[in-house]
Amino acid sequence: MVPRVLVVDDEPGVRTALRRGLSAEGMEVTVAADGVEALRLALTGAFDVVVLDVMLPGLSGYRVLERMRAEDVTTPVLLISAKNGEVDQADGLDLGADGYLVKPFSFLVLVAQVRALLRRRDTAARHTSLRVGALEIDRASREVRWSGQPVALSPREYDLLVALASHPEAVVTKDDLLRLVWGEEQLVTRNVVEVYIGYLRRKLAAAGAGELVQTVRGQGYRVCAEPA
């Protein structure tokens, strides 16, 4: 799957350079120029890594990071800043940052840091379980259970459920599901998402979880522990 990276910096030149560079490295990049927009995007939990400038209009990078962690958003965050003091770096790490780069930095070093965070996140994901209400997904064994009973899913159905359950209560669009589950398969359309959502719902319904996957009209789908 293509890694999704949120780049936040108030300097247009930095945003453009990082978007182009990270895109060339095979990543899908979304950019934001201020702390308010950064927080809105980060709280969706839809990104694999956030590259976050400290000095931002609206909300500082520190405050964005603080709010993310307060809302239990565990997305890895790489702080970037012109501040190179030990206290500044310590403050960022204490707030929950996973790394700190001082401007000006080498793009190669930034890419290496981002890839390291992606590897760390992937390793952690493989050894953790997802729980949403009575739903339990063991990522290590790729087993799914509802109220303790196994639910047999195809590999694609499993990946679709994980993509949704990774962000409980949050709406995941069809386009996002295409990227997360089907990746770069160019011939796949949004209709395929609808078909596989149908397959997944039928199997979940047979296990007693018929209302787990909900449609949000005009937006996408979400997994909720409680019925709509």
Salt bridges, closest charged atoms under 4 A:
ASP9 OD2 - LYS103 NZ 2.83
GLU11 OE2 - LYS103 NZ 3.52
GLU25 OE1 - ARG115 NH2 3.12
GLU28 OE2 - ARG4 NE 3.56
GLU28 OE1 - ARG179 NE 2.95
GLU37 OE2 - ARG40 NH2 2.83
ASP53 OD2 - LYS103 NZ 3.45
GLU66 OE1 - ARG63 NE 2.81
ASP98 OD2 - ARG69 NH2 3.16
GLU136 OE2 - ARG131 NH2 3.16
GLU157 OE1 - LYS203 NZ 2.78
ASP159 OD1 - ARG142 NH2 3.16
ASP175 OD2 - ARG190 NH2 2.86
ASP176 OD1 - ARG4 NH1 3.22
ASP176 OD1 - ARG179 NH2 2.50
GLU185 OE2 - ARG156 NH2 3.26
GLU194 OE2 - LYS174 NZ 2.32
